[in-house]
Amino acid sequence: MLMEQEEETEWEWGGRRGLPLATLLECPKLTPPQPRKEPRSLWRLGSKKDEVPKGTRRGLQLSMEDDSLTPEIHGESTQPLLDEQLPREKDVCPESSPVPHNTSQHREVKAPVYDWTPETCGFLLSSFSYGYLITQIPGGYLTGIVGWKPVLGSGLLLSSILGLLLPSAAECGVAYLALIQALRGLSQGVIFPAYFTLWTKWAPPQELTCLMNFADAGTTLGTFFTLMVGGITCQTLGWPAFFYIFGSVNCVWGLLWFFLVFEDPDSHPCISVTEKEYITSNSTQKGPCHSWSLPLLPMLKCRPLWAIAVAYFCCDWLFYTLLTLLPVYLNHILHLDTRESGFLSAPPYIGNWLGQIGTGLLGDFLVAKNLLQLGTLRKLFTALGMLCPAALVLTVPYVGCNRIIVVILFTLSMTLISMTGAGFAMNLLDIAPRYAGFLHGVINTMANLSGMAAPTVAGFLSSQDTLSGWRNVFFLSGAINLFGVTFYLIFGQADIQVWARADSPSDVDSH
């Protein structure tokens, strides 16, 4: 069964979304772990039902994200395959009458077809994930020493070049494809930690929430755009052309990026003196973020930092569950076909995109007008962004087979979860801007564990009975989010920590 979306990361879709770009489909009873802070789109590499015996047929699909956009995420885990875990004989919704598709103008596109076992699919699927996890922490550490530009730019450009090699690697064999996937994971793992360091030098605190959420919205828009354009490209030109076209565009963009982007305002040759002074006088970080040594012990003892980590883990559990369940629920429970499911899966992306932009504007407005203190804003938006979506999805199993209401509930959930962009997701830049890159690498690695576990647990809970199984999935997600919100409300703060100040004892001792 073809699934329209993959759950990163961050895209996470995320500063909390990951950025894996390849996933394999139609591997029964397979739920491999993957990180993601960011939503992904999947496209069929090939399937000829007449040529492969039933029971051994496996379709291969690869996803493609828009690497040319400055990343976000949310981020990142990919969506496991729950197709074969869902019960079919106990569905309560009547199946829709099949609608014959017009094939009079269909032109068959020749593209490679691979017949791989579920074990092979799992191996290829996880190769990106492990590479992505490995470089999160080293990438964040390196950005604090050499700067964010060379780290982020190298990751983007290398990932784009490797994307061009994916079709050839698949033709050469499984080992080559797995190697390319792992290298892509390694290259993309450094992006989000560097992305966090970027904002410490370029965003004044009074505009930080708006700017960062606006940039995060780009990943959601890029995923939505790729869903539409990628599907047409694969159907008309074949799936290899999809990677060649997007890979080439991304490589050109990556090269231009090095000439158009600068480490900080002082090194930018084009901005006005007034703007440069405004940014530098208000930015939270000037020059290198930290030296080779880090105050690891104070970090481990910092309760506000643990509050952010717990909130990330719990919110990502709900986020990845939503991205996993939407296409599965529409397809297996409401019996929508691939085209209908793809069409109805679009509104949550649009809602999330609009929600991120609105959250950024509203958050900065409330602080600028002194309507809310920064700490209160972070806690309020965290509570709303985690509890409201959880409450909405709890009602999904009780609305019956009304597809419109189900899609509305999922859309509202994905829209409201974007409110965390003005909550805990920004909090690292409040309490420890000097170490934001390194700490985000650590926290995002921990959060990706929930992206691995959540879809697997969801598949297990929903495999026994349709309605009660889905209720258990939603109640578990709600309970985890309630714990995360409670922990954050108790221990969360917005004041810069003593060990994160430029004149802290740890800083003095390190020089």
C-alpha positions as CSV (number, residue, x, y, z in Angstrom):
1,M,0.0,0.0,0.0
2,L,1.5,3.3,-1.1
3,M,1.7,5.8,1.8
4,E,1.8,9.5,0.8
5,Q,3.9,10.9,3.6
6,E,6.9,9.9,5.6
7,E,7.3,10.7,9.1
8,E,11.5,13.6,10.1
9,T,12.3,16.9,10.8
10,E,11.9,18.7,11.0
11,W,11.6,18.5,9.9
12,E,11.2,18.1,11.3
13,W,9.7,19.6,9.2
14,G,11.2,21.0,12.8
15,G,13.9,23.0,14.4
16,R,12.8,19.6,15.5
17,R,12.4,17.9,12.3
18,G,15.2,15.7,10.7
19,L,16.0,15.6,7.1
20,P,16.1,12.0,5.8
21,L,15.5,11.8,2.0
22,A,14.9,8.1,1.2
23,T,12.3,5.7,2.4
24,L,11.2,2.3,1.1
25,L,7.7,1.2,0.7
26,E,5.6,-2.0,0.7
27,C,7.8,-3.8,3.2
28,P,5.2,-5.7,5.3
29,K,5.5,-5.9,9.1
30,L,8.4,-3.5,9.0
31,T,8.6,-0.5,11.4
32,P,12.2,0.6,11.4
33,P,13.3,3.5,13.5
34,Q,14.0,6.8,11.9
35,P,14.6,10.4,13.1
36,R,12.9,13.4,11.6
37,K,11.9,16.6,12.8
38,E,10.5,17.4,9.1
39,P,7.4,15.8,6.8
40,R,8.5,14.0,3.7
41,S,7.0,13.1,0.4
42,L,7.3,9.7,-1.2
43,W,7.3,8.7,-4.8
44,R,7.1,5.3,-6.5
45,L,10.2,4.1,-8.1
46,G,8.4,1.4,-9.9
47,S,6.0,-1.5,-9.6
48,K,4.8,-3.8,-12.4
49,K,2.3,-6.1,-10.9
50,D,2.3,-8.4,-13.9
51,E,6.0,-9.1,-13.7
52,V,6.5,-10.0,-10.0
53,P,4.8,-12.9,-8.4
54,K,2.2,-12.1,-5.7
55,G,3.7,-12.3,-2.2
56,T,7.2,-11.4,-3.3
57,R,6.5,-8.0,-5.0
58,R,8.1,-5.1,-3.3
59,G,7.9,-1.5,-4.5
60,L,10.7,0.9,-3.9
61,Q,10.1,4.6,-3.2
62,L,12.3,7.5,-2.4
63,S,11.4,10.8,-0.8
64,M,12.7,14.1,-1.8
65,E,12.7,17.2,0.3
66,D,13.6,20.7,-0.8
67,D,17.1,21.1,0.4
68,S,17.4,24.4,-1.2
69,L,15.4,26.0,1.6
70,T,17.0,27.2,4.8
71,P,16.1,24.5,7.3
72,E,13.9,24.7,10.2
73,I,12.7,21.7,11.5
74,H,11.3,20.5,13.8
75,G,14.0,18.8,13.4
76,E,13.8,15.2,12.3
77,S,12.3,11.6,12.0
78,T,10.7,9.7,9.2
79,Q,7.5,7.7,9.0
80,P,7.7,4.0,9.5
81,L,5.5,1.6,7.6
82,L,2.4,0.7,9.4
83,D,0.5,-0.6,6.4
84,E,0.6,-4.3,7.2
85,Q,0.1,-3.7,10.9
86,L,-3.4,-2.3,10.7
87,P,-6.4,-4.6,11.0
88,R,-8.6,-4.9,8.0
89,E,-11.4,-7.3,9.1
90,K,-12.6,-5.1,12.0
91,D,-12.9,-1.7,10.2
92,V,-16.1,0.0,11.1
93,C,-16.2,2.4,8.2
94,P,-17.8,1.2,4.9
95,E,-15.4,1.1,2.0
96,S,-15.9,3.7,-0.7
97,S,-17.1,2.7,-4.1
98,P,-14.1,2.4,-6.4
99,V,-13.9,5.2,-9.0
100,P,-12.4,4.1,-12.3
101,H,-9.5,6.3,-13.3
102,N,-9.2,7.6,-16.8
103,T,-6.2,5.9,-18.4
104,S,-6.8,6.9,-22.0
105,Q,-4.0,9.4,-21.9
106,H,-1.7,7.4,-19.6
107,R,1.8,7.1,-20.9
108,E,4.0,4.4,-19.4
109,V,7.3,5.8,-18.1
110,K,10.2,3.4,-18.0
111,A,12.0,3.4,-14.7
112,P,14.0,0.8,-12.8
113,V,12.0,-1.5,-10.6
114,Y,13.7,-3.2,-7.6
115,D,12.5,-6.3,-5.8
116,W,13.9,-6.0,-2.3
117,T,13.0,-8.0,0.8
118,P,11.7,-6.4,4.0
119,E,15.0,-7.0,5.6
120,T,16.8,-5.0,2.8
121,C,14.2,-2.3,3.1
122,G,14.8,-2.0,6.8
123,F,18.6,-1.9,6.3
124,L,18.3,0.9,3.7
125,L,15.7,2.7,5.7
126,S,17.8,2.9,8.8
127,S,21.1,3.8,7.1
128,F,20.1,7.4,6.8
129,S,18.8,7.6,10.4
130,Y,22.0,6.4,12.0
131,G,24.1,8.8,10.0
132,Y,21.8,11.6,10.8
133,L,22.0,11.0,14.6
134,I,25.8,10.7,14.6
135,T,26.6,14.2,13.5
136,Q,24.0,16.1,15.5
137,I,26.2,16.7,18.5
138,P,29.5,17.1,16.7
139,G,27.9,19.5,14.3
140,G,26.5,21.6,17.1
141,Y,29.9,21.6,18.9
142,L,31.8,22.6,15.7
143,T,29.5,25.5,14.9
144,G,30.4,27.1,18.2
145,I,34.1,27.1,17.3
146,V,34.4,27.7,13.5
147,G,31.0,29.4,13.0
148,W,27.7,28.3,11.6
149,K,28.2,29.2,7.9
150,P,30.9,26.7,6.8
151,V,29.1,23.9,8.8
152,L,25.6,24.6,7.5
153,G,26.7,25.3,3.9
154,S,28.9,22.2,3.7
155,G,26.0,20.1,4.9
156,L,23.6,21.5,2.4
157,L,26.0,21.3,-0.6
158,L,27.2,17.8,0.2
159,S,23.7,16.5,0.7
160,S,22.7,17.9,-2.7
161,I,25.6,16.3,-4.5
162,L,24.9,12.9,-2.9
163,G,21.3,13.3,-4.0
164,L,22.4,13.2,-7.6
165,L,24.1,9.9,-6.9
166,L,21.1,8.1,-5.5
167,P,19.6,6.6,-8.7
168,S,23.1,5.4,-9.8
169,A,23.7,3.9,-6.3
170,A,20.4,2.1,-6.4
171,E,21.4,0.6,-9.8
172,C,24.8,-0.5,-8.4
173,G,23.3,-2.4,-5.5
174,V,22.1,-2.3,-1.9
175,A,25.5,-1.6,-0.4
176,Y,26.1,1.4,-2.5
177,L,22.7,2.9,-1.8
178,A,23.1,2.3,1.9
179,L,26.4,4.1,1.8
180,I,25.0,7.1,0.0
181,Q,22.1,7.2,2.4
182,A,24.4,7.1,5.4
183,L,26.6,9.9,4.0
184,R,23.5,12.0,3.4
185,G,22.5,11.4,7.0
186,L,25.9,12.5,8.2
187,S,25.8,15.6,6.0
188,Q,22.3,16.7,7.0
189,G,22.8,16.0,10.7
190,V,24.8,19.2,11.1
191,I,22.2,21.5,9.6
192,F,19.8,22.2,12.5
193,P,22.5,22.8,15.2
194,A,24.2,25.3,12.9
195,Y,20.8,26.8,12.1
196,F,20.3,27.6,15.8
197,T,23.7,29.2,16.0
198,L,22.8,31.4,13.1
199,W,20.0,33.2,14.9
200,T,22.2,34.1,17.9
201,K,24.1,36.4,15.5
202,W,21.5,37.7,13.1
203,A,18.2,38.0,15.1
204,P,17.6,40.7,17.7
205,P,15.7,39.2,20.7
206,Q,12.7,41.4,20.0
207,E,12.4,39.8,16.5
208,L,13.7,36.4,17.2
209,T,10.4,34.5,17.5
210,C,9.1,35.9,14.3
211,L,12.2,35.4,12.2
212,M,12.8,31.9,13.3
213,N,9.2,30.7,12.9
214,F,9.1,32.3,9.4
215,A,12.2,30.4,8.4
216,D,10.7,27.2,10.0
217,A,7.6,27.7,7.8
218,G,9.8,27.3,4.8
219,T,10.4,23.7,5.4
220,T,6.7,23.0,5.6
221,L,6.1,24.9,2.4
222,G,9.0,23.1,0.8
223,T,7.6,19.7,1.7
224,F,4.1,20.7,0.4
225,F,5.7,21.9,-2.9
226,T,7.7,18.7,-3.3
227,L,4.6,16.6,-2.8
228,M,2.9,18.3,-5.8
229,V,5.9,18.8,-8.1
230,G,7.6,15.5,-7.3
231,G,4.5,13.4,-8.1
232,I,4.1,15.0,-11.5
233,T,7.8,14.6,-12.2
234,C,7.8,10.9,-11.3
235,Q,4.7,10.2,-13.4
236,T,5.9,12.0,-16.5
237,L,9.7,11.6,-16.5
238,G,10.3,8.7,-14.1
239,W,11.6,8.7,-10.5
240,P,15.4,9.1,-11.4
241,A,14.6,12.4,-13.2
242,F,13.1,13.7,-9.9
243,F,16.4,13.3,-8.1
244,Y,18.5,14.6,-11.0
245,I,16.3,17.8,-11.4
246,F,16.0,18.6,-7.7
247,G,19.6,17.6,-7.0
248,S,20.9,19.9,-9.8
249,V,18.9,22.8,-8.6
250,N,20.0,22.3,-5.0
251,C,23.7,22.1,-6.1
252,V,23.4,25.4,-7.9
253,W,21.7,27.0,-4.9
254,G,24.3,25.5,-2.6
255,L,27.1,27.2,-4.5
256,L,25.4,30.5,-4.7
257,W,24.6,30.2,-1.0
258,F,28.3,30.5,0.0
259,F,28.5,33.9,-1.9
260,L,25.2,35.3,-0.7
261,V,25.3,34.3,3.0
262,F,27.6,35.8,5.7
263,E,28.6,34.7,9.2
264,D,27.4,37.9,10.9
265,P,26.4,41.5,10.2
266,D,29.9,42.8,10.5
267,S,31.1,40.7,7.6
268,H,28.2,41.5,5.3
269,P,29.2,44.1,2.7
270,C,25.8,45.3,1.6
271,I,23.6,46.1,4.6
272,S,23.4,49.6,5.8
273,V,25.4,50.9,8.7
274,T,22.2,51.7,10.6
275,E,20.9,48.1,10.2
276,K,24.3,46.6,11.1
277,E,24.4,48.6,14.3
278,Y,20.9,47.7,15.2
279,I,21.5,44.0,14.8
280,T,24.9,43.9,16.4
281,S,23.9,46.0,19.4
282,N,20.9,43.8,20.1
283,S,22.2,40.3,19.1
284,T,22.8,37.8,21.9
285,Q,26.1,36.6,20.5
286,K,29.1,38.3,19.0
287,G,32.2,36.4,17.7
288,P,32.8,32.7,18.3
289,C,30.2,31.2,20.6
290,H,32.5,29.2,22.8
291,S,36.0,27.7,23.2
292,W,37.0,24.1,22.9
293,S,35.9,23.4,26.5
294,L,32.3,23.2,27.6
295,P,30.6,23.5,31.0
296,L,29.2,20.1,30.8
297,L,28.5,19.6,34.5
298,P,26.5,22.8,35.0
299,M,24.6,21.8,31.8
300,L,23.7,18.4,33.3
301,K,22.5,20.1,36.5
302,C,20.4,22.8,34.8
303,R,16.7,22.1,35.4
304,P,15.5,24.6,32.8
305,L,17.6,22.8,30.2
306,W,16.1,19.4,31.2
307,A,12.6,21.0,30.9
308,I,13.3,21.9,27.3
309,A,14.6,18.4,26.6
310,V,11.6,16.7,28.1
311,A,9.2,19.1,26.2
312,Y,11.0,18.3,22.9
313,F,10.7,14.6,23.5
314,C,7.0,14.6,24.4
315,C,5.9,17.1,21.7
316,D,7.8,15.2,19.0
317,W,6.0,12.0,20.1
318,L,2.7,13.7,19.3
319,F,4.0,15.4,16.2
320,Y,5.3,12.2,14.6
321,T,2.2,10.3,15.7
322,L,0.1,12.8,13.8
323,L,2.2,12.7,10.7
324,T,2.2,8.9,10.8
325,L,-1.5,8.4,11.5
326,L,-3.0,10.9,9.1
327,P,-2.3,9.0,5.9
328,V,-2.8,5.6,7.6
329,Y,-6.1,6.6,9.2
330,L,-7.4,8.0,6.0
331,N,-6.4,5.0,4.0
332,H,-7.1,2.1,6.3
333,I,-9.9,3.3,8.5
334,L,-11.8,5.7,6.2
335,H,-10.8,3.6,3.1
336,L,-9.7,6.5,0.9
337,D,-7.6,5.7,-2.1
338,T,-4.2,7.1,-2.7
339,R,-5.4,10.2,-4.6
340,E,-8.1,11.1,-2.1
341,S,-5.7,10.5,0.8
342,G,-3.1,12.7,-0.8
343,F,-5.5,15.5,-1.4
344,L,-6.9,15.4,2.1
345,S,-3.4,15.2,3.6
346,A,-2.6,18.7,2.3
347,P,-4.7,20.8,4.6
348,P,-2.6,19.9,7.7
349,Y,0.6,21.1,5.9
350,I,-1.1,24.4,5.0
351,G,-2.4,24.8,8.5
352,N,1.0,24.1,10.0
353,W,2.7,26.6,7.6
354,L,0.2,29.4,8.4
355,G,0.4,28.6,12.1
356,Q,4.1,29.0,12.2
357,I,4.0,32.4,10.6
358,G,1.1,33.5,12.8
359,T,2.8,32.2,16.0
360,G,6.0,34.2,15.2
361,L,4.2,37.4,14.7
362,L,1.9,37.0,17.7
363,G,4.8,36.0,20.0
364,D,6.9,39.0,19.3
365,F,3.9,41.3,19.4
366,L,2.9,40.2,22.9
367,V,6.4,40.7,24.3
368,A,7.0,44.0,22.5
369,K,3.8,45.5,23.9
370,N,4.7,44.2,27.4
371,L,1.5,42.1,27.4
372,L,3.4,39.0,28.5
373,Q,6.8,38.5,30.1
374,L,9.1,36.3,28.0
375,G,9.0,33.4,30.5
376,T,5.2,33.5,30.6
377,L,5.0,33.6,26.8
378,R,7.2,30.5,26.5
379,K,5.1,28.5,29.0
380,L,1.7,29.7,27.7
381,F,2.5,28.8,24.1
382,T,4.1,25.5,25.1
383,A,0.9,24.5,27.0
384,L,-1.4,25.5,24.2
385,G,0.8,24.0,21.5
386,M,1.0,20.6,23.2
387,L,-2.3,20.2,25.0
388,C,-4.8,21.5,22.4
389,P,-3.6,19.2,19.6
390,A,-3.6,16.3,22.0
391,A,-7.2,17.1,23.0
392,L,-8.3,17.4,19.4
393,V,-6.9,14.1,18.2
394,L,-8.5,12.3,21.2
395,T,-11.9,13.1,19.6
396,V,-11.0,11.6,16.2
397,P,-12.1,8.0,17.0
398,Y,-15.4,9.3,18.3
399,V,-16.5,11.2,15.2
400,G,-17.2,8.0,13.3
401,C,-16.5,7.9,9.5
402,N,-17.0,11.5,8.8
403,R,-13.9,12.2,6.7
404,I,-14.3,16.0,6.6
405,I,-14.5,16.3,10.4
406,V,-11.5,14.0,10.8
407,V,-9.4,16.1,8.3
408,I,-10.5,19.2,10.1
409,L,-9.4,17.8,13.5
410,F,-6.0,16.8,12.1
411,T,-5.6,20.1,10.4
412,L,-6.4,22.1,13.6
413,S,-4.0,19.8,15.6
414,M,-1.1,20.4,13.2
415,T,-1.9,24.1,13.1
416,L,-2.0,24.5,16.9
417,I,1.1,22.4,17.5
418,S,3.0,25.1,15.7
419,M,2.5,27.3,18.7
420,T,5.4,25.5,20.4
421,G,7.5,27.6,18.0
422,A,7.1,30.5,20.4
423,G,7.4,28.2,23.4
424,F,10.0,25.6,24.4
425,A,11.4,25.5,20.8
426,M,12.8,29.0,21.2
427,N,13.8,28.6,24.8
428,L,17.4,27.4,24.2
429,L,18.2,30.8,22.7
430,D,16.9,32.5,25.9
431,I,18.8,30.5,28.5
432,A,22.1,29.6,26.7
433,P,22.6,31.4,23.4
434,R,26.4,30.8,23.4
435,Y,25.8,27.0,23.4
436,A,22.6,26.9,21.4
437,G,24.1,24.9,18.5
438,F,25.7,22.2,20.7
439,L,22.7,22.0,23.1
440,H,20.3,21.7,20.2
441,G,22.3,18.9,18.8
442,V,22.1,17.0,22.1
443,I,18.4,17.7,22.6
444,N,17.4,17.0,19.0
445,T,19.2,13.6,19.2
446,M,17.1,12.8,22.3
447,A,13.9,14.0,20.7
448,N,14.6,11.8,17.6
449,L,14.3,8.8,19.9
450,S,10.6,9.6,20.3
451,G,10.3,9.9,16.5
452,M,11.7,6.4,16.3
453,A,9.5,4.9,19.1
454,A,6.2,6.7,18.5
455,P,5.2,5.2,15.2
456,T,6.3,1.8,16.2
457,V,4.2,1.9,19.4
458,A,1.3,3.3,17.4
459,G,1.4,0.4,15.0
460,F,1.4,-2.1,17.9
461,L,-1.5,-0.5,19.7
462,S,-3.6,-0.1,16.6
463,S,-3.0,-3.7,15.4
464,Q,-5.5,-5.4,17.6
465,D,-8.9,-3.6,17.3
466,T,-9.7,-0.7,15.1
467,L,-11.5,1.8,17.3
468,S,-10.1,0.9,20.7
469,G,-6.6,0.5,19.3
470,W,-6.7,4.0,17.8
471,R,-8.1,5.4,21.0
472,N,-5.2,3.9,22.9
473,V,-2.7,5.5,20.5
474,F,-4.3,8.9,21.0
475,F,-4.6,8.6,24.8
476,L,-1.0,7.6,25.1
477,S,0.1,10.6,23.0
478,G,-2.1,12.9,25.2
479,A,-0.7,11.4,28.4
480,I,2.9,11.9,27.2
481,N,2.2,15.5,26.2
482,L,0.5,16.2,29.6
483,F,3.6,15.0,31.4
484,G,5.9,17.1,29.1
485,V,3.8,20.3,29.7
486,T,3.7,19.7,33.5
487,F,7.4,19.2,33.7
488,Y,8.1,22.3,31.6
489,L,5.7,24.5,33.5
490,I,7.4,23.6,36.7
491,F,11.1,23.9,35.7
492,G,11.1,26.0,32.6
493,Q,12.7,29.5,32.7
494,A,13.6,32.2,30.2
495,D,16.5,33.8,32.0
496,I,20.0,33.3,30.7
497,Q,21.9,30.8,32.9
498,V,25.0,31.8,34.9
499,W,27.2,29.1,33.1
500,A,26.1,30.5,29.7
501,R,27.2,34.1,30.3
502,A,30.4,35.3,28.6
503,D,31.9,36.2,31.9
504,S,31.0,33.0,33.7
505,P,33.8,31.1,35.6
506,S,33.7,28.3,33.1
507,D,34.5,30.8,30.4
508,V,37.3,32.4,32.3
509,D,38.9,29.0,33.1
510,S,38.8,27.9,29.5
511,H,41.1,30.7,28.3
